[in-house]
C-alpha cells in the first residue's frame, strides 16, 4: 500500500502568479461617461474589465470577488450635471451594482471615474463583498433623487421570486446591508427582471422552471424598506402568464412605449426552452385605479385575491397542479405575439430602449440563443384590436393569445464559437445609438448595432436596392427615347430583358450588361446613378448573344464576344472600342494575380490578362500599354495540359515568382515555366476530391514560392513551390474548410494585428464574407445561392476594418446592389474554444529546446487551435495592456470529442479522439508576411475496428531510432491506449506516411487511461511503456521481440512486468520525471492524480542487471484537492526534487515540491508550495507552455507564472 506522506507547507513567497485568463463572459453592461464616451463593463470570472467601445481597448480591470464569478451587472443612469469640487458627495454615490450567486458588491462613482479613465493603479480600494441568503437573478440601483434616510437604495430579486431591498452607506467602500425578503410565492425561477416604476414601486417579472411567468409589484415604504404600508400589502400580484412549453430562461420589461395613437403600452418579452419568443401586454388596464390597485365591480379591493394567484411550484403544463387561479385565466390572452426562432434554447431577450413609436415604426426586440446567434425581431401591433381587448380586460372570446400582433424575424447573426451566449447588453433609446454586446462561453465579446461610435467608421451609407432593366433604363442618362421601342414591321421581342454580367471598375463605379447587349455605367453616391454607354449597332449585335466582362485595373473593363472580338471600355472616355479579334469564341478572360509585380513593375496602369478561346489547345497572354493605348499578344502560347486532367480548362491564374500558376475547372493546379518559345507544363497535381473549379489563386504576401487556392469544394489550400534546374515540385502545405460551401475569392488585407485572410463565397442561399484570421462572418447576404452572375469589391477602410464591401448580383433577371460600410458584427475581445478544453500541448524546438513556440489546445467542440502566446508590451504606469493568444490555425477534422494531443518537435502534431480517430498533422511555418501556420492532415490511424466505436484515450510519441531528435522528420514510435484496454505501439514514417504495428498487449483489470514511454532499448527492439488505468493501478509493459525489419509483418506481444496500486479509483493525470541514471540502472519519479482526490508519487527503478522494474516507494498525498485531480504535470526539475502543478474540479491550482533520491526506499517528502483559486471550471489539463509558465485548460484557459 502507498504510504500517506507527511505534508508540509513551505513558508515561501507566493509561487504562482496569475498571468492571463480567457474565460466565459458572464455579464455585460454599458457605461456612458459624462464626456459622452461609451464603455463596456465585462465580467470575466471574478474580474470586472472595462473596454473602450470606440477603440476596442482594455482600459482597466478590477478584482471584485475573491472566488465567486460575477453573474450580473447594473449601471445606474448617469447624472446630467457635471460633478464639482463642492459636490464631493457625488463621488461616493454607488454607480455599479455587481452580483454573483449570493455575493453582492457596489462600486462608487469615484472609483468608476478612475477605472474608465484608465487609472487602475490608483484604485486601491478592496471591493466589499456581502452575502445574501439566496441566489440573485437581477438587481437595480435607485436614482439619487430617491435617497431615503440618508442612504442610497436598490433592490434584488432572488431565485425564489423574492425581492430584497438594498441599503448602503456611501463612500468608497460602499457597505451593503439587506432588508427583509418579500415574495407573493416562492417558485423556482430561471430568470427575472426588475423595473422601477416610481419612487415607491418596483415591477418584478420572474420566469419559472415550469414555464410560467409571474408579474408583480413590490412596494417600498418611505424609510426605504418594504413592509405593510402600501394598501396594507408589501406586494401586488398582477399577472401569471402561461403558454410557454418549457422553462423560462429570459424575461425583459420594456419602458413605457408611446404608440402612433398617442397611447402608452408596457410590454414584457419572454423566451424559453420551447424556442419561442413571446410578447405580453403588462399595461395597467383602464379599469384599474391610478394607484394600480385593482377593484371589482362592487368597489371591493381585489388585492387580496391577487395575492393568491401564484405561479406553480412544480410540474409542467395543463391545469393539474397549477397555482393559476380563476382570476388569472385571462392572463394568457395578454400574449400579443409569438414566434419561433433559433435552433435550440433561447437564453435571453431584450428591448432596445426606444420609447417613441408615434411614427408607426415597429418595436425592435433581440433574442440570444444557445446556438450562439442573435436574432432581430420587429413587433407590429394591431392597435385597434389591442385597445379593445385592453378595455375589456382580455376577457372576450375573441381575445386569443398571439392574435394582436406579429413578430417578424429581420436577421440572424452568428456571434460566438460553440454553444452558448452567456451575457448580453443593449444600450439605446430615443435619439441615441443602439449598441448590442454579447459575451460567450468562448470568452469573446462582440459588438453590433449603430456603429457611429466606432472610431474610423466609414461615412458612406449602407445601400440595398433591387432594380430591373426597365427601372434603370427609365432613369439612365444618354438613353434615346426610342431605344427600347421595336422597329416598325419587326416582331416584338417577348424575351424578358435581364441583367447578365457585372464588373466593378472601382469601389464607386460598376459596369452592368444586359441580355440585349446594352452596357450601363453605374455610379454610387447617395444612391445609384446610371448612364447608358452608347454602342454602335454592330457592337450591340455582337454583344447581344454572348460576352465576358472583366476589370483588370481601376476604371477599365474588357469584354469578349462570341465572334472572338475583345473590346475595351475606359471609364474616363465613357466609350467602347475594339482591341483585337481572336480566331474563335472567347471562352474566358482570366485576371492574373501578381501580374503587376511580375510583368509591370515599371509600367503603372499596364495590365495583362489570359485569353482562352473555344477550340484552341492553348491560351494567350494579352498586354495593354496605356502610354500607347495599344495591345500586345505574347507569341509564347500557354499550352493547356495537365498530368491529372484532360482537357485542362483554366479558371484562375496567378504569377508566383517567375512561375505561372493555373487552376482548372475540375480542381487541378498546374505550374508553367516560361521558355523562349512557350509556357510549358512543369508540374501539376489535383487535391480536390470532387470535380469543382479552382476559383482563385493568390500569392502569399512577400513570398515568391507560396500561394493560396480557393475551390468550389469549400476548401482553400496553400502550396509551396520548390524548384531545381531540372524540375519543379508543388507541396501541399495547408488544407482547411472554412464555413462556406463554395469559395469564390480570397484576399489578404492589413489589420491592427497584421494581415487578415478574407474569403468570400456562397453557403446555401447566402453570399458570405469570412475572416479566417478572426473566425468571423463579415457579411451575409441572402442572394439565392451560387451559380449566378455577381461581382464584389472591397473598398479601403480608414479604420483598418475589413468590413466595407459592395456586392452586385442577379436574381430573377433583376439587379440587386448591396453596399455595407462596416461589418454587422465586430469583435471587441477575441475568444477561443466554445466548449471545455480537454488537452493542452506545447511544442519543443529540436534545435534549441525552446518550449512553447507554438501551443495547441483541443476541446469538446472537436476543434484544435494553434496559438502563439504573446506577453503584453510594457505599459505606462496605471495603464492596462492585455496579453493574449494569437491564433495561428484551426483544425476541424475530428468528429468526436478529442481525448489527447502531443507535439513531435515543431513539425508534427498528433491528436486522438473517439470513433478511433487519430491524426498526424504536418505543421509548417509559412515564409510570408501572413503570420499563420500551414497545417495538413498527413496521415490517420490505419487499423480501425469494424465498428470504429473505440476511443483512443491517450497516447505517447517519441523518436524511434537511437540518436534521432524529435522533429527530424524520420520515424516516430507511437503507443496508443484504447478504451477496450488494448495497448498498441506503431512505427510511423513521416517520409512515407506508412504505419507498422510493432507490439500489442491487453490489460484485463480495467480500462487504460494514460500511457508514457519509459525506455526504447537495444536499437529499438525493446520497448518499455508505463500505463495507468481506471482501477487505480500503474503498470510497466515491455517486449523484447520487436521486428527489426520494417517489412516484417509479425508483431511483438506486450507483457506486464510490474503492477502497483497507487489510487483508489481512476487515474486522470500522469507524468514522470526525466530518468536519473546510475551504474545499476535508471530511476523515475512517477506522479499521478486520481478521482480519489489524491496526488501520488511513485519511485520507480529499472535494474539493468535484472532487466526488470521495481517500485521502491509509494507516497500519497491524501485529499490533495477537494475533488478529483484531472491534470498534473512536472513544471521544473533539479538534482534533488521536482516541482509539480496539479488542477482539479475544485477549481484550485496547486504547486508541489517532491524531494526524492534514486535507489532509496525512503518516502518522498512532499511540500505544498502554493494553493490558488483557479478561474477555470471543469479543468481538463495542465501543461508547461514556456519556462516558468504553466497553462490550465477547461471551461476557459488561464496562464500562471511560477517561481520564487
N, C-alpha and C positions, 0 to 999 in steps of 0.2 A: 504493500500500500504506500501511496505517496505520503510523505511527512508534511504536516501543516507547518509551514515555516513561520518563524517569529518575525513579524513585520515591524520595521522601524520607519519612522517618518523623518526625513532629512530636514534639519534646520538650516535651509539654504534659501537664497532669494528665489522668487518665482521663476520656475524653469520654462514654463510655457507662456508665450506672449502672442496675443491674438494679432494676426496679420491681415486676413482678408476673409470675407464671408459673401456667399451668394446663396441666399435663402428665399423661400417664397415670400412674396409681398402680401402682407396680411391686412393692411389698412392704408387708405389714402384719403387725403383731404387737401383742398386748395386753400391757399392763404393769399390775400390781397393786401399788399402793404400800402401805406399812406402815399407813397410816391408812385402808385399805380403799377408797380411791378407785381408779377404773378409768380408764386412759388407753389411747389407741390410738396406736401409733407407725406413721407412714405414710411411705413413701419416694416422693418426687416428684422424679425425676431425681437430682441429686446431693445433695438436701436430705433430712434427716430432720426430719419435722414431728410434733409431739406434740399430740394433741387430748384434751380432757376429754370422756369419753363422756357424762357426765351433762348437761353444758351445751352440747355441740357446739362448744365454743370452742377456737380455736387457742391453745395455751398457750405454746409456744416452738418454735424451729426451729434447726437446726444444719447447716452445710455439712460433709459428710463427705468426699466425694471431690472431686478437682479437676475432672475432666471425664468421669467414669465414672458412669453411672446406677446406683443401688442396685437390686439384684435380689433380695436376701433379708435377713431379719431373724430373729434368735433371741434371746429374752429368757430368761435363766436364772431358775428359780423363786426367789421371794423368800425370804429367811431369816425364820424365825418370831420370832426375838428382835429387839428394838429395838437399834439401834446407840447406843453411848455414847461419851463423850469418851475413855474408856480404850481403846475398841476402834476406834481411828482407822484401823487397817489395813483394816477393812471398807470404808472409803471408797475404797480402791484396788482392791477386788475387781472384776474385769470382770463386767459385768451384761448388756450388749447386744453381740451379735456381728452384724456387718454385712458383707455381701459383694456384689460386682457384677462380672460377668465373672471375671477372675482377681485382683481387688482385694479386700483384707480389711482390716477395722478393728475395733477393740474399744473400747467406751466403758465407763469405770469407774463404779462405784456413786456416787461423789461427784458426778460430772458429771450422771448421770441424776437425782439428787436435785434438783439446781439446775434442770434443764430442766423436770421435772414441776412444780416449784414456781413456774414462770413467770419465773425469774430468769435469762433468757438473756444479759443484758448482762454478768453476772459470769463467764460461761463463756468464758474467753479462751484455751482450750486448742485448739491445732491438732490435729485428729484425725490420728493417724499412719496412713498408707496403705501397706500392704505388698502385694507381688505374689507369687502362686503361678505355677506353670508350666502350669496348665490352668484351664479354665472351671469355676466352682464351682456345684453344684446344691443343696447343703444343708449345714448346719453346726449343731453343738451346742456348748454350754459345759457342762463338768462341774461338779457342785456343789462347794462349798468343802471338804467332807469328803474330797475326792479330791485334795488337794494332794500333789504328788509332787516331791521335791527342792526344796521351797520355791517351786515355780512352780504357777500355775493351768494348767488344761489344757482342751482342747476337741478337736474333730475336724471335718474337712470331707470331703465326697465330691465328686469331680470328674466331668466329662462323659465320662470314660473308665473309670468304675467303680473309681476309685482312692480309697482312704482316706488322709487326710493328718492326722497329729496336729498340734495347735497347742500351743505353749508361749508364755507371755507373762509379762513381768515386771510386777508390779503397779505402780500409780502412775497419775497422771492421763494420762500419755502412752500407757500400755499397749502397750509394744513387743511385736510379734508375731514369732515365729520358727516355722518349719515343719520337721517331721520327714520321714522317708523316706516315699515313696509306696508303698502296698501294694495289690495287686489280685489276685484269682484269675483274672481275664480282663479284656480291655480292649475290650469292645463299646462302641459309641457310645450313650450314654444320652440320653433326652429328659427324664427325671425321676429323682429319687432322694429317699430319706428315711432319716434316722438315728434310732436309738432306743438309749438307754443301758440295758443290761440289768442290769449290776452294775458294781463298781468296776474290773473288768478286761475287760469285753466290751461292744462296740458292735454292734448289729444294723444291717445295711445292706440296703436294698432299692433296686434300680435297675431302671427301666423302659427298655427298649432301643428304638432306632429301628425295629427289625424285629419288634416285637410280643412279645418275651419279657421275663420278669421274673426277675432273679437275686436270691436272698436269701442273704446270707452273714454270718458273724460275723467281726468284726475284733477281735483280741486285743491288749491293751496289756500291756507289761512294767511292772514296779514303778517304773522310772525315768520312766515317762510316755511312752516311745516304744513303737513296735511292733517286734517282732522275733522271732527264733527262741527262743521261751521258753514258749509255751503249747501243750503237747502236741507240741512240735517244730515247730509251724507258726504263722505270723502270722495266718492266716485259716482259715476253715472254711466251705465252701460247703454250704448247707442244701438249697436247692431251686432249680430252674429251671422256672418256670411257663410253659406255652404255652396258647393258647386264644384270645387276642385276635387280631383280623384286621387290626390297624392298629398304628401306633406308640403306645407307652405314654406319655401326656402327664402322668399323675399317679399317684403311689403314696403310701399313707399307712399307717403301722404303728399299730395300736391299743395302748393299755395292756392289761395283763392284765385280762380280764373274768371276773367271778365269775357263774356261771350258777345257776339255781334248784336244780340237782342238787348244788351245792357245788363243782363242778369249775371249773378255770380254763381259759381259752382266750385265745390271742392271734391276732388277725386282721390281714390285710393287705387293704386296698381298693385297687383299681386302676381307671383309666379310660383310654379310648383313642380313637383316630381312628375306631374302628368304632361309636362312640356307645353302648357298653355300659359298665356298672359291674359289676365282678366282686369277690366277696369270697372270700379264700383263707384257709385254716387254716395258720398257721405255728407252731402249738403243737408243742413237742418231743414226739415220740412216746413212749409209756411204755417202749418197748424201749431208749431211749437212757439213758445214764448221767446222773447228776445234773450232771456237768460239761458235758453237752451233746455229748460226743464219741461219734459213732456207732460201733457194733461190729457184726460179722457173727455168724453162729451159732457159729463156732468161737472166738469171742473175739478175732479179729483186728481191729485198728483199721481202720475203713473210711475214715478221714480222708483218706488219700492218694488213694483212689478218688474221693471227693467233690471234691477239688481239680481233677479233670479235667472235671467236669461244668459246663462253661462255657456261657454264652449265645452264640448265633450272632453273628458279627460282620458278616455280610452276608446279604441275601436274605430274602424273606418266605415263610412258610407251608410246609406239608409237612415231610418228614423229610430231603429233599435239602439238603445244605449246612448242616444244623443241627448245632450242637455239643452238643445234648442227648443224653447217653449213656443206655445201657440202664438204669442205676440211677436215672435221673431220669424214666423214662417214666410212673411212677405219680404224679408230682408234679401233673400236670394234673387228677387226680381230687380234689385238695385244693381245688378251686373249689367252695365251699359253695353259692353262689347267684350268679345272673347276671340282669341286667335291662337293657333298652334304654331310654334316656331322652335328652332334648334333641333338637333338630332338626339339630344339627351337632356338630362335635367337642367332646369333654368335656376341659376343661383340668386340673381338679383335683378331688379327692375327699378328704373329711376326716371323722374321727370326732369326737364331741362331747367325749370325755374321761371320760365316765361309766364306772365300772368295776363297780358293784353292780347286777346284774340278777337277784338271787335271787328277786325277786317275779315273775319270768317276763315282765317288760316287754321289748318289742323293743329291739334295738340301733339307735340312730339314726345315720344317715350323711347327709352332704350332698355333692352334686356341683355343680360350677360349669362352665358351658359357654361355647362360642364364641357361642351365641345370647344371651349376656348374662343368662341366667336361673340361678337357684339352685333346685335340686330336693332335696326332703327324702325320704329313704327309711327305711323300717323293716325291719330284718332279723329274721326269726323262724327259729330253728333247730329242726330235728327232733333233739333232743338224744340220744335213744336211738340213732338211726341214725348220728349223728356219732360217738358214743362207740365203737360197734362198728367203724366204719371206721378210727378213730384207732388202736385196739388192733391191728388187722391191717395198719397202715401204708398204708391206702388201696390195698391190693393185690388186693382181691376184684373179681370180675367185676361185682358189683352196685354198685361204687363208681364212679359216673359223675359227671362234672363238673356242678355246678349242681343236684344232686339232694338236698342236705342242708338246704336252707332256701329261704325265699322273700324276695324284695326287693319291698316294696310302695311304690309312689310315693304320698306323702302330701301333695304340694303343690308348686306351681311358682310362683316369684316372679320377675318381671322386674325386674332391678336396675339396668340401665345402658342408655344410648343406644348405638346402633351395634352392633358385632360382638363385642367382646372384653371379658372379665373377667380382668385380668392378675394380680390378687393377692387372697388370701383369708386370713382368720384366724378361728379358732374357739377360744373360751375357755369352759371349763366343767369339770365334774367332779361327784363325789358331793356333794350338798348345796350346790352352787354354781350361780349363774345361768348359763345358756347364752347366750353372745353370739356373733354371727356377723357379721363385717365383710367387705365386698367392695370392691375398687378396680378401676376400669375404664379402658379406653382414653380414655373421656370425661373423665377427671380427677375423677370423682365417687366419694365414699365413702359406702356405705350400711351401716346397722346393722340387725340383726334378732336375734330370739331373745327371751330373758327380759328384759322391759322394766322390771324392778323397779329397776334402777339409774338409770333416766331420771328426772331431776328433774321433778316436776309430773305424773307419770303418774297416770292415774285409779285410784281404789281399787276400783271395782266390777269383778266378774269377767266374763270372756267367757262367752257362752251360745250354744249351738247345739242346738236341740231341735226335734223334729218331733212333732206331735200331731194325732190325728183328732178329729172332733167328739165321738165317744164317749169318747175319753180325757179331753177337757175336761169333758164333762157328768158324768163319774163323780166328779171332784174339785171341781167348781164349787160354791160356796155358793149357797144360795137355789134349788136345783133341786128341784121337787116329785118325790116318789117315782114318781108315775105320769105324769110329764111326757113320757116317751118311749114310754109304752105306748099301743097303739092303743085307740080307743074300742070298746066292746063292739058287735058287729054291723057294725063298719066294716071294710072290706077292708084288710088290712095293706099299707102303702106299701112297695113294694120299691125305690123310688128311693133311691140312695145319698145320704146326708145329708153335705154337704161345706161347707167354708167358702167364702164368696162375696166379701165386701168387708172392708177394714180401714181404720182411721183412728187414728193416734196422737193421743191427747189431750194428752200431754206426753211428756217423754223417758222417763218411767217407767210410763206407763199407755197402754192402747190399747183400742179397741172393735173387736170382730170380729163379723161377722154370718154366719149360716148360710143354707143353701138352704131351710131350713124356717121362716125368718123370725125366728129367735132372735137376741138380742143378748147378747154375752158380754163382760164388762168384765175386762181382764187388768191385773195389777199386777206389775211387775218388781222382784224382790228377790233373794234367793239363787237363786230360780228364777222360775217364773211362777205367780201365784196368781189364780184365776178366780172371778168372781161372775156369776151369771145375772141379767140385767135383766128384772124382771117386766113382761110385756106383757099387755094385755087381749086377749081373743080377737079383737076387731075389728081391733086394730093388728097382731096376729100374722098374721091373714089378709091384711091389706093389704100387709104387707112380705114375704109368702111368695113372691109371684110375681116382684117386681122392685123394686129400690130403688137409690138412690145415697146414699153416705155420705161426708161431708167434715168436717174440723175447722177452722173458721175462726180460733179463738183457743184458748188453752190451757184444757183442762177442758171443752170444748164440742164437740158434734157435731151436725150437721144431716143429716136423712135425707129423701129424696124418693122417693115411690112412684109406681106406675103409675096410681093413681087421681087423681094431682095433689096429694096431701096432702104437706105438709112438716112434719116432726117435729123437736123439739129434745130433745137429751139433755144434761143438766147433770151433770157428774161428782160434784159435791158433794151433789146431791139424789138421785143414783142412780135417776132415773126419767125417763120419756119423756113428752112432751106434744105435742099437735098445735098448730102455729103458724098455718098458712094452707092454703087449698085453691085450687089453680090450675086453669084450665079445660083440663086435658089431662095426659097423662103427662109426668112430669118427665124431660126428656132428660138434663140435666146440671146440676150446681151448680158454678159457677166461682168459685174463690177469687181475689181481686183483689190482686195485688202492689201495694204503695204506697197502698192504700186508707186505711190508718190515718193516714198523713201528710197525705193529701189531704182526707179526709172527716171524720176523727175525732181531730183533734189535741187537742181539749179534752174528749174523751169516752173515758176509759180503759175498756177492756172492751167497747166497742161494736164492731160489725162489720157489714160489708156484703158481700153476695155477689150474683152474677148468676144468675138462674134462667132456664133455657131450657126451653121447653115444646114438645113434639112437635106439629107442625102450625101453629104460630104463626110469623109472619114477623118477630117481634121478641122480644127478651129483656127481662127486668125486673130492676131493682135492688131487693133486699130488705135492709132495715137493721134490726138488733136493738139496742134500747136497754136495757142491763142495769139502769138505775135504775128503769124501769117494767116490765121483763120483757115488753115489747111489741115488735111489729114494725111497720115502715112499708114500704109498697110505693110506690116512686117513680113518680109518674104519667108521668114522661118515659120513653117507650119507646125502646129501643135497636133501631133498625131494622137487621136483619141483611142487609146487602147489600155488594157489593164490585164494583169495576170489573173485577176479574180473575177472580172466582169467583162462580158462581151454581149452586145456592143456597149461602149462606155459613153453615156450621155452626161455631159458635165452640167452641174447645177450650182457650183460655188467655186471660187478661185481666190488665191492669195499668193503673194511672194513671201517666202520665209528665207531671208538672206538672199542668195542668188538662185534658189530653187523655186520653181513654180509648182504650187500645190493645187490639185483639182479634186473636187468631190463629185460623186456620181449620183444618179437618180436612185440607185439601189443600195447606197450606203458605203461604197468603196472610196478609198482615198488613194490618190496616185501622186507620185513625185516625179517631176520632169526636170531634166537638165538641159541647159542651153548649149547647143553646138553651133558652129558657123552656118550650118545648113537648116537646122530644125530644132524644135523642142522634142526630145525623145524620152520615152518612159525609162525612169531609173529604178523605181521601186513602187509597189502597190500592196495594199492589204485591205481586208474587209473585216471589221469587228462588229458591225451591226448584225444582229441576229435576225433581222427582218429586212425586207426589201423596201426600206424607207430612204428618202433622199437626204443627202447631206445639204443642209440649207445655208450654212455659213462656215467660213474658215477665217479665223482671226489670229494673227501672230501675237505672241505674248509680248508685252511691253519690254523694250530694251533687250530682247532676245532675238538672235538670228538663227536659232536652231529649234525653238519650240513654238507650237501653235495649237490653237483650240478649234475643234469642230463641233458644230451643233447638228443634230439629226432629228428627223421626224419620228424616230423611235422613242423620243423622250429623253435621250441621254446626250450629255456632252462629254467629249473626250479630249485629252491633251496628249499630244505626240511630241517626241523629240527625235530630231534627225542626227544621225552620226554618219559621217562621210569619210571615205578614203579616196585615194586616187583611182581606185578600181570600182568601188561600189558605194551604194548608199543604203542605209537601213533605217527603217521607221519603227520606233519603240513606243508602244502604248504605255503611258505613264499614269494616266488618270481616267477614270470612267465612273460617272455619277449620274443618277437620275433625280433631278430637281422635280418639284411637284407641278410639272407641266406635262401634258400629254404629247404635244408636238413642239419642238424647238424651232423657231424661225430665225432667230438672230441673237447675237451676243456682242457685248462691248465692255471695255474697261473704262471706268470713269473715276476721276480723282475724288477723294473724300478726306475728311479730317483725320482718318486713321490709315490713309494710304490710298490704295487702289481698290475699288469695288468691282466685282464682276456682276454685270446686269444682263439678264437673259430675258427674252420675250418669246412668246409663242401662244399656243392655244391649249386650253384644258376644258374638255366638254364643249359647252356653248360659249365659253368666255375667252376673251383675249386677256392674257396675264403678263405683267411685267414683274420679274422676280429678282431680288437682290440675293445672290448666292453668298455674298460675304456676310450679310446680316440676317439671312434666312427670313426675309420679309417680303410680302407682296406689296409692290409699289402701286400697282394699278390692276383693277379687274373691271373689264367692260363686257357686258353681255352683247355678243355680236352674231350669235348663231353657230359659232364654231369655225374651224379652219376651212381650207379649200374654197377661198373666196378672194377676190381682189382686195388688196389693202396696201397701205404704206404707213410708216411710223417715223417720227423724227423726235429726237430728244434735245430740246433747247438747252443751252448753257444756263447754269444756275449760279447766281451770285452768292447763294448761301452754301454752295458745295453739295447740296442735296441732289440725289439722282432722280427725284420725283417728277419734275416737269416733263410733259410729253404732249405730242399731238398725234392723233390716230385717225385715219380716214379709211373707210371700208364700204363695201357694197352689201346691202341687204335688201332683198326683194327688188332689185334693179334700182334702188334709191341710194343716195349717198348719205352716209352718216359721218359727221365730223365731231370728234371728241377732243377737247383740249383740257389739260389738267395742269394747274400751276404748281401744285405741291402734292405729295402723297396723301391719301386719305388717312393714313396712319403713319406716325413717326415714332421712333424708339427714343425714349428719354434715358433709359438704362438698359444695357444689354443683359440678356439672360442666358440660361443654359438648358439642361435637360428638363423636360416636363414631367418626368417621373423620377422615382428614387434611384440613386446610383447604387450599383452592385459591385463595381470593380474600378479601381484606380491603378494606373501603371505609369511609371516614369522611365524614359529611355536612358540608356547608358552609352556614352560615346566609346567606340572601340579604340579610338586614337588616344584620347587623354583621360578617359574615365569620367568625364563630366556627367553628372546625374541631372536629369530633368530638363534637358534642352527642349524636349517635347513631352507633353503629358497627355495621356489618353484616359478618358472616362467612359464608362459603359453603364447603361441604365435599363430599367424595366420597360422603357419605351422602345427597346430593341435597337437603339442607335448607339454608335460610338462617336465621340467627339474628340478631335485632336486640338490641343491648345498649346500656346506658349505663354507662360506666366510672366507678367511684367510688373516690376515694382514701380510705384509712382515716382515721378521726378521730385526732387526737393522742392518743397513749397514754402512760401513766406510764412512767418510765424502767425499762427491762428487761422491759416487758410487750409481748406481741405482739398486734397487731390486723391482720386480714387484709384487704387490698384485694380488689377483685373486680369482676366484670361483673354488673350487674343485668339479668336477662333482661326484655325488653320484648315480644317477639313471636317466633314461629317460623313460617316459611313453608315449606310442604311440597307445592308443586305440581309441581316438577320431577321427572322420571322418569329422568334421566340425570345423569352427573357434571357439576357446574357448572364452567364454564370461566372466566367473568369476571363482574364485578359493579361497578357505579358508581352514585353518587348524582347526582341532579339537584336541587341545593339540599337542602332538607329535606322536600320534599313528595313526591318520587318516588324510587324505587329501581329500577334496571334490572339484569337478570341474563340471562346466556346459558349454554347447556349443549349437550350432544349432542342428537341427534334434532331438530335445528333448533329447539330451544326458546329462545324469547326473550320474556321477560315484562316488562311495565311495571307496577310495584306503586305504588299510591297510599298514602301514609303520612299518618296524621292523629293528632295528639296529642289524646287524649280529655280533655274538660273535666270531670274527675271525680277523686275521691279514689283511684280504682283506677288505679294508675300503670302504664299499658301503652300501647302504640301500636296503633292500629287500622290494619289492613292489608287491602287488597282488590286482587286482580289486575285492573287496569283494562283492559289490552289485551295482546295477544300478536302475535308475528311473523306477518304475513299471507301471506307468499309461500313457504310450504314447498314443497319439490320433491315429485315424485310418490312417491319412495321415503322422503323425510323422514329420511335417514340421515346428513346432514352435521352437523358440529359448527360452532357459531358460536364460534370460538376466542377472539375478542377483539372489542371494540367501543369506541367513544368517543361521548360525548354532550356537547352544548353548546347554549346558546340559539341559535336560528336568526336571529332578527331583530336588526339592529343596535340596541344600546342596551337590549335585553332582558336582564334578570338571571335567573340560574338560580333556579327556584322560583316564578316569577311565574305559572306555570300556563298558559303560552301555547303556544309552539311549540318543539319540540326538533329539533336536527339530530343524527341517529343514523347512525353509519357502522359497518358490520359487516364483519369479516374472517371468511370461511367457509373450511372445511377443503378445499374444492375450488379454493382460490386466487382466489376471487371477492371483490371489494371492492364493497360497496353502501352508498349513502347515502340516507337517508329523511328526509322531513319528517313529524313526528308532532305532532298537535294534542292537548293534554291536555283541551281543552274538548269536542271532538267525537269523540275516540278514533279519528281517521282517519289512515291511513298513505298516504304518497305517495312513490314511488320517484323520486329526483332524479337519481342518477347511478350508473353501474356500470362496473367495469373488471375485467380479468383479468390476473393475474400468471402468467407462463408458466414461470418458472425453478424454483419450489418452492412449498411451502405457506406461506401467510401465518400469522404467529404473533402479531403486535402491530399496533395501529393507533392513531394520535393525530391530532387535528385541528391543523393549523397556522394557517390563516387562512380566514376567510369574508369575502370582499371583494365590492365592487360590489353592495351591498344584497342579499347572499345569492346572487348569480348566479355567483360564482367560489369554488368550494370546493377547498381545498388540504389534502391529507392525507398524513401520514407513515406508512409501514408497515415492518415488519420480517418476515423470513422464515426458513425453515429452512436456506437456503443461505448464511446469514450476511450478507445484504445489507439495507441500508435503502434505501427508495425514496420519492420525493416524487411525488405524483399531483396533478393539477389538471384542472379543467374550466371552461370559460368559457361554457357554454351550458345552464345550469340553468334549467328553466322557471320563469318568474317568476309565472305564474298557477297557483294551486293546482288549478284544474280541468283544466289541460293534462295530457294523458296521455303526452306524449313525455318521454323521459329523456335525460340527457346521458351522454357517454362519458368515462370517466376516461382520461387519458393520462399515461404515466410521463415525468416531466421530468428527474429526477436519480436516479442509481443509484450506490451506493457500497458496496464490500465492507469490512465492519468486523469480522467474526468468521469463524473458520474453519469453523464449523458453526452449528447452530440458535441463534437469538436467543431467550432465555427471558424477559428483562426489558427494559423500555424506559421511559424517562421523558425529558422535555425541560423546560428551564428556561423561565421567563417570557421573552417576547421583549424584546430590547433594541432600541429604536427610534432611528434616526438619519435624517438628511436623505436618505440613499441607500437606505434600506430598513429591514429588520429582521434580527436575528440571534438564533439559538437555540443552546444547548449541548445536544446530544443524548447521553444516557448510556444505554448498553446493556450487558447481561450475557448471556453465552452459554455453550453447552455446552463451549466450549474453555477454560473456567475463567478467561476474561479479562473485564475491565471496560474498556469503550471509550468515549472521549469524542470527539464529532464536532462541530466548529464549523461550523454551517450558516447560510448567509446568503441572504436574499432581496433581490434588486435590483429596486426599483420601476421603474427606468428600463428594464430588460430584461424585466421581468415573468418572472424566472427565478430558480432556486435554484442555489447553488454551495457545494460543500464546501471551506472554506478550509483546514482542518487536521483530521487524524485522529490521536489519541493513544491508545495501547493499553497497558494495564497487564497484562502477561503474567503468568499464574499468580497472578492476584489472589486466587483461592481454590484449594484443593486439589481441588475438584470443580466441576461445572457451577454457574454462577451462576443461581439460579432466581427471584430477586426483587431489584429495585433501585428506589430512589425518592430524589428530592431532598427533603431534610429542612429545608434553610434556604438562603436566597439573600441576598447583599449586592451592593454595587456592583462588586465585583472578583471574586468567586468564588461557587461553590455548594458546599454540603456534601451528600454522598450517602451513603446507607446501602445496603449490599448483603448478601444472605444466600445461602447455598449449601448443597448436600448435605454439605459437610464440617463442618456444624454450627458455623460461625463467623459472627458478625455483625460487619461492619466499617464503619467510618466514614471517609469520604474527604473531602478538600477539593480542589477543582479550580479553579484560577485561570485565567481566560481574558479575552481582550479582543475586543470586537466589531470585525469588519473586519480582524483581524490573522491572518496565516498562521503565526504562531508556535505551536509545540506547546503544548498545555495542560499546565500544571505541576500535578502531582498529588501530594498529601501524604496519607499514611496517618495518620489521627488516632488511631484505636483499633482493636483487634482483640480480641474477646471470645468466649469459648465460649458457644454457644447451646444451650439445653436442648431446642430444637425440632428433631426429626429430620425429614427429607424436607420442608424448608421450601418452601412454595409461593408466598408473597407477603410483602411488607413494605410498610407504609403508615404515613404520619404520621396519628396519630389525635388529636393535640392539639399545640398549640405547645410545642415542646421535648420531644415524646414520640413514639416510634415503636413499632409493633407488628409482630411476626413471627408468621406463621401456618404451620402444617404439622401434624405429629403433636403436637397441643397448640398453645398460643399463649402468647407472653410479651410483656411491655411493657418498653421501655427508655427512660430519660430520657437526653437528650444535651445537651451544652453544657460549657463550661469550668467 
